[in-house]
């Protein structure tokens, strides 16, 4: 089976706190439903501002 998608990238900078992580976990599920996606790839990584 072949799937075709448009790639969209969104960058969001927020503090690494449990409330923000939970927000994005819930957002991911809502977006999967809204856009009828099998999966949505969200990544996190620490950023040091110098």
Secondary structure, 3 states (H helix, E strand, C coil): CCCCCCCCCCCCCCCCCHHHHHHHHHHHHHHHHHCCCCCCCCCCCCCCCC
